[in-house]
Each structure stands twice: as structure tokens, then as C-alpha cells.
Amino acid sequence: MRDRPELPIRILTSALIGGAAALLLFGVSLRLQAEDYLDFGIFYASGRAWLEGASTLYPEQNLNAPILLPLFGLFAALPPLPAYIAWQGANLLCLIAALALTARELRRPWPYPALGVVLSSAATFSQVYFGQIAWLLLLPMTMAWRYWRRGRTREAAILMGLMVSLKPFLAPAILLLCRMRFALGVIAASAAAAPLLGVAIVAPETLSEWFAALGQPWHLVRWPHLASLMGTLVHRGLTPWGAAVIAALPFAIVLTRWQDLDADTQWATLVATCVLLSPLGWAYYLLWALPAVAALWPDLSTSLRWWLVMPMLVPVLLVAAVPVFHGIYVVPSLVLIFATVKDFARVPQASSMGGV
């Protein structure tokens, strides 16, 4: 049994949690005072338009798949303030459920310092401040990770395919599943295509409007919570094609090493790769790798742990104020991927991966 953290560590962790809670409450209070709900406000407008049968369902900057419109409509049935509170509450409940599921799967409680780091991270602040959807989707991602590490690869592929239909930047996962077994890739691709095909049949104009919204994302790469390598390179002046070629290098590493990695490393690098390759991969999506990283944590070196954690503790507001920090949230994903070359993870267990 490991010793309990010493008093200085507990004091530091308590300070992290307290400071994070104060900062998050401050961010939410700013949104309430300004009556500007940022990303959630855009979701709300789309949901309201969907409920009212408007011809335009995609306000500027809403890049979410049409399948999510009924979810946005559910909250848009409420007045803006209650809808915002309910949305944040639903996200929080899904986060708690995902953390509980992870702790149960790993058969150990979440360590107290880890809670402080997660709550203090840029991923958490940007999720809460912008009213995003990442915590809601953390729960199905955690369920897919649980299936994957238990060898129930078909169930994991189906869930991942459904996630691709909700968040298309996860599409590289289909290639990684094909690298494991071609049938898994087919299952995931089918699960991803089915909902979109349904939208194309029922409401083709909505699908075309969504595609149009996806066509011009580059004006958004200026936002400080960007964790995309491709988006960061475009922000620094590269062309989209040049940025895509460079951002594909970490994916090539993962694709080459994929079958040599254990299930948890596969899942963590899958999320990291998709966020890096996405033109608009945001810091809050990195939380989807949290369950796998928690499983790997005891096997990581101290230096690797620091490289994974410290960049995420740089405040979003500091990145916004000091342009030189723009792109710092790319670092944990790159470190995680390049560390696979040095075989930092556990040796794969034959029993950890089942058949199709």
C-alpha cells in the first residue's frame, strides 16, 4: 500500500483545487453577467432554430454535426439562463460519471493530487468558460475505452464510429482500427456513416449547410485554447496543406507503432493524434484521453509526467495575453506520441485484446 501524500503536497493540491474552483466560478459569473454564453450560446441558437423550423440551422462558428441538433433543441426549449445552468449541470454529471467509471475500471480511487491537476487544467477551464460539450461526450468515450481495454473491440468500434458521426475530427481513429483489424474499421465506419446517411435522407439541406460551415474554419485558430498542431501551424503562417503534411507525421508514428502498443497507450495516442490532426482540436478534447492516461500513469517516468501535466496548467487567459504561448497545449499530445517510440508503456498483454 502506498503512503498517503505528505502534508505539503496535500496543501498544494488543496490550493490548486480551491484556485481552480474560484477561477471556474469567476468565468461562469462573467458569462452570466454579460448574458453571453459563448459556444453554448451558439448551440442554443441552433437548437432554437431547429425547434422553430428555421431555414438556417447553423449560426457562424457552429461546426457540430446535425445529429446534435435535437440535443441542442432539448436545452433550447428552456429560457437562456436556465438552459445554460442545465447544460453546465449535465456536463458536470457526465464528468463525474466518467471519473467514477474510470476509478471502478482501474480498481483504485482517483488520487487527490490528480483531481487538483484536472480541475486546474486549461482543458477544464476552457470547457466550463465556453460552455462546451466535451464533458458530455467524455462519458461515451470512457465507455468505449473500457470496452477497448477489456478486449470487447466490436463494442468499442461501434461507439467510436458513433463518436465520429458526432465529431468528425475523430475520423483518423477508423484508420487506426483498420490497422488493428480491417473488420473493426468497417464496423466503425458503418456506425459513423449510418446517422449521417439518415440526416442526408431526412434533411439533406441541413447536411449541406453543415458542410458549408465546415469549409472555413481557419479564422478560429486564433483562439488561445487551441491544441491542434495543424491549426497552430496555420496560425503561425503555414498554408493549410503544409500544416496538414507536418501534422500527419505524429499520426504516421502512431500508425506504425499501433500494433506494438498496449490497449491504454493505443487509446491515449488515438485521442492525441485526432486532436493534433484536427484543424480545430481544442484543449478540452484532450480530457478524452484522461482514463487511458490514468491507467498508464504508474508506468510513466517522472519527466514524462511533468511534460504531460505542466503545459496544461498554463492558464488560457495567460496564453491569450502572451502570444508566444499560443500552441502550448499541443505539447502533451506530441510528447505522448513521440514517447511511444521509446516504449514507455507496458508490454502488451495478449489477453487484453480480444477478437472481432
MOKA-V327805 format. One record per backbone hydrogen bond with DSSP energy under -1.0 kcal/mol. NH is the residue of the N-H (numbers start at 1). CO is the residue of the C=O. E is the energy in kcal/mol with one decimal. If there is no record, write none. Layout:
nh:NH co:CO e:E
nh:NH co:CO e:E
//
This chain:
nh:10 co:6 e:-2.0
nh:11 co:7 e:-2.6
nh:12 co:8 e:-2.5
nh:13 co:9 e:-2.7
nh:14 co:10 e:-2.6
nh:15 co:11 e:-2.2
nh:16 co:12 e:-2.3
nh:17 co:13 e:-2.7
nh:18 co:14 e:-2.9
nh:19 co:15 e:-2.9
nh:20 co:16 e:-2.7
nh:21 co:17 e:-2.7
nh:22 co:18 e:-2.3
nh:23 co:19 e:-2.4
nh:24 co:20 e:-2.7
nh:25 co:21 e:-2.5
nh:26 co:22 e:-2.2
nh:27 co:23 e:-2.4
nh:28 co:24 e:-2.5
nh:29 co:25 e:-2.5
nh:30 co:26 e:-2.0
nh:31 co:27 e:-1.6
nh:32 co:28 e:-2.3
nh:33 co:29 e:-2.6
nh:34 co:30 e:-2.3
nh:35 co:31 e:-1.0
nh:36 co:31 e:-1.3
nh:40 co:37 e:-1.4
nh:40 co:130 e:-1.3
nh:42 co:38 e:-1.4
nh:43 co:39 e:-2.4
nh:44 co:40 e:-3.0
nh:45 co:41 e:-2.0
nh:46 co:42 e:-2.2
nh:47 co:43 e:-2.7
nh:48 co:44 e:-2.7
nh:49 co:45 e:-2.3
nh:50 co:46 e:-2.3
nh:51 co:47 e:-2.2
nh:52 co:48 e:-2.0
nh:54 co:49 e:-2.6
nh:62 co:59 e:-1.8
nh:65 co:166 e:-1.0
nh:68 co:65 e:-1.9
nh:69 co:66 e:-1.7
nh:72 co:68 e:-2.4
nh:73 co:69 e:-2.8
nh:74 co:70 e:-1.8
nh:75 co:71 e:-1.3
nh:76 co:72 e:-2.4
nh:78 co:75 e:-1.8
nh:83 co:79 e:-2.4
nh:84 co:80 e:-2.5
nh:85 co:81 e:-2.3
nh:86 co:82 e:-2.7
nh:87 co:83 e:-2.5
nh:88 co:84 e:-2.4
nh:89 co:85 e:-2.3
nh:90 co:86 e:-2.5
nh:91 co:87 e:-2.2
nh:92 co:88 e:-2.2
nh:93 co:89 e:-2.4
nh:94 co:90 e:-2.0
nh:95 co:91 e:-2.1
nh:96 co:92 e:-2.4
nh:97 co:93 e:-2.5
nh:98 co:94 e:-2.4
nh:99 co:95 e:-2.5
nh:100 co:96 e:-2.5
nh:101 co:97 e:-2.4
nh:102 co:98 e:-2.2
nh:103 co:99 e:-2.6
nh:104 co:100 e:-2.3
nh:105 co:101 e:-2.3
nh:106 co:102 e:-2.6
nh:108 co:103 e:-1.7
nh:115 co:111 e:-1.5
nh:116 co:112 e:-1.5
nh:117 co:113 e:-2.1
nh:118 co:114 e:-2.7
nh:119 co:115 e:-2.4
nh:120 co:116 e:-1.6
nh:122 co:312 e:-3.0
nh:125 co:121 e:-2.0
nh:126 co:122 e:-2.6
nh:127 co:123 e:-1.7
nh:128 co:124 e:-2.4
nh:129 co:125 e:-3.2
nh:130 co:126 e:-2.0
nh:132 co:127 e:-2.2
nh:137 co:133 e:-1.8
nh:141 co:137 e:-1.8
nh:142 co:138 e:-2.5
nh:143 co:139 e:-2.1
nh:144 co:140 e:-2.3
nh:145 co:141 e:-2.4
nh:146 co:142 e:-2.2
nh:147 co:143 e:-2.3
nh:148 co:144 e:-2.5
nh:149 co:145 e:-2.5
nh:150 co:146 e:-1.1
nh:151 co:148 e:-1.4
nh:152 co:147 e:-2.3
nh:153 co:151 e:-1.7
nh:156 co:152 e:-1.8
nh:157 co:153 e:-2.6
nh:158 co:154 e:-2.4
nh:159 co:155 e:-2.4
nh:160 co:156 e:-2.6
nh:161 co:157 e:-2.4
nh:162 co:158 e:-2.2
nh:163 co:159 e:-2.2
nh:164 co:160 e:-2.1
nh:165 co:161 e:-1.7
nh:166 co:162 e:-1.1
nh:167 co:163 e:-3.4
nh:170 co:167 e:-2.3
nh:171 co:168 e:-2.3
nh:173 co:170 e:-2.1
nh:174 co:171 e:-2.1
nh:176 co:172 e:-1.8
nh:177 co:173 e:-2.4
nh:178 co:174 e:-2.2
nh:179 co:175 e:-1.9
nh:180 co:176 e:-1.3
nh:181 co:177 e:-2.8
nh:185 co:181 e:-1.4
nh:186 co:182 e:-2.0
nh:187 co:183 e:-2.3
nh:188 co:184 e:-2.5
nh:189 co:185 e:-2.8
nh:190 co:186 e:-2.4
nh:191 co:187 e:-2.4
nh:192 co:188 e:-1.9
nh:193 co:189 e:-2.4
nh:194 co:190 e:-2.3
nh:197 co:193 e:-2.8
nh:198 co:194 e:-2.1
nh:199 co:195 e:-2.0
nh:200 co:196 e:-2.4
nh:201 co:197 e:-1.8
nh:202 co:198 e:-2.6
nh:203 co:199 e:-3.1
nh:207 co:203 e:-1.4
nh:208 co:204 e:-2.3
nh:209 co:205 e:-1.9
nh:210 co:206 e:-2.1
nh:211 co:207 e:-2.4
nh:212 co:208 e:-1.9
nh:213 co:209 e:-1.8
nh:214 co:210 e:-1.9
nh:220 co:217 e:-1.9
nh:221 co:218 e:-1.3
nh:223 co:220 e:-1.8
nh:226 co:223 e:-1.1
nh:227 co:281 e:-3.5
nh:230 co:276 e:-2.0
nh:232 co:228 e:-2.0
nh:233 co:229 e:-2.3
nh:234 co:230 e:-2.1
nh:235 co:231 e:-2.3
nh:236 co:232 e:-1.7
nh:237 co:234 e:-1.4
nh:238 co:233 e:-2.4
nh:243 co:239 e:-2.8
nh:244 co:240 e:-2.2
nh:245 co:241 e:-1.9
nh:246 co:242 e:-1.9
nh:247 co:243 e:-2.7
nh:248 co:244 e:-1.3
nh:249 co:246 e:-1.5
nh:252 co:248 e:-2.2
nh:253 co:249 e:-1.9
nh:254 co:250 e:-2.3
nh:255 co:251 e:-2.8
nh:256 co:252 e:-2.1
nh:257 co:253 e:-2.3
nh:258 co:254 e:-1.5
nh:260 co:257 e:-2.0
nh:261 co:258 e:-1.4
nh:266 co:262 e:-2.5
nh:267 co:263 e:-2.1
nh:268 co:264 e:-2.4
nh:269 co:265 e:-2.6
nh:270 co:266 e:-2.0
nh:271 co:267 e:-2.0
nh:272 co:268 e:-2.2
nh:273 co:269 e:-2.7
nh:274 co:270 e:-2.2
nh:275 co:271 e:-2.2
nh:276 co:272 e:-2.2
nh:277 co:273 e:-2.4
nh:278 co:274 e:-1.6
nh:281 co:278 e:-1.0
nh:283 co:225 e:-2.5
nh:285 co:282 e:-1.3
nh:286 co:283 e:-1.4
nh:287 co:284 e:-1.0
nh:288 co:285 e:-1.8
nh:289 co:286 e:-1.8
nh:290 co:287 e:-1.6
nh:293 co:289 e:-2.5
nh:294 co:290 e:-2.7
nh:295 co:291 e:-1.7
nh:296 co:292 e:-1.9
nh:297 co:293 e:-1.7
nh:299 co:296 e:-2.3
nh:300 co:297 e:-1.5
nh:305 co:301 e:-2.2
nh:306 co:302 e:-2.1
nh:307 co:303 e:-2.1
nh:308 co:304 e:-1.9
nh:309 co:305 e:-1.9
nh:310 co:306 e:-2.6
nh:313 co:310 e:-1.3
nh:314 co:311 e:-1.2
nh:319 co:315 e:-1.9
nh:320 co:316 e:-2.2
nh:321 co:317 e:-1.4
nh:322 co:318 e:-2.4
nh:325 co:322 e:-2.2
nh:326 co:323 e:-1.8
nh:328 co:325 e:-2.2
nh:330 co:327 e:-1.7
nh:331 co:328 e:-1.3
nh:334 co:330 e:-2.0
nh:335 co:331 e:-2.8
nh:336 co:332 e:-2.4
nh:337 co:333 e:-2.3
nh:338 co:334 e:-2.8
nh:339 co:335 e:-1.9
nh:340 co:337 e:-1.1
nh:342 co:339 e:-1.1
nh:343 co:340 e:-1.5
nh:344 co:339 e:-1.0
nh:352 co:349 e:-1.7
//
